[in-house]
Amino acid sequence: MELMRQQDLLKGQRILVTRPQHQNRACCEWVESFGGQAIAFPLIEIASVKQTDPAYSQIKHCLLDLDLYQKSHFCEPKRRTHRY
């Protein structure tokens, strides 16, 4: 079996990078360093959500129903600053 080179790990993959604007470029560069095609599409803002927030139940439903998705990947480049 041929070993895959590190720079080819994501070769042929298009990766949608949704990190906030100030983190997006660095994440795109990381994807590209592994041979992937990064698509910059910053659409998230990282913020705390309290159980009393109106959107809490919808967010919880989406996160707990991960079997509805073909693939999901979550990464946190910085250490957590909030407790859940």
FENJO-V131396 format. One record per helix or strand of 3 or more residues. SS is the DSSP state (hx for helix, st for strand). FROM is the first residue (numbers start at 1). TO is the last residue. If there is no record, write none. Layout:
ss->SS from->FROM to->TO
ss->SS from->FROM to->TO
This chain:
ss->hx from->6 to->8
ss->st from->14 to->17
ss->hx from->21 to->33
ss->st from->37 to->40
ss->hx from->56 to->64
ss->hx from->66 to->68
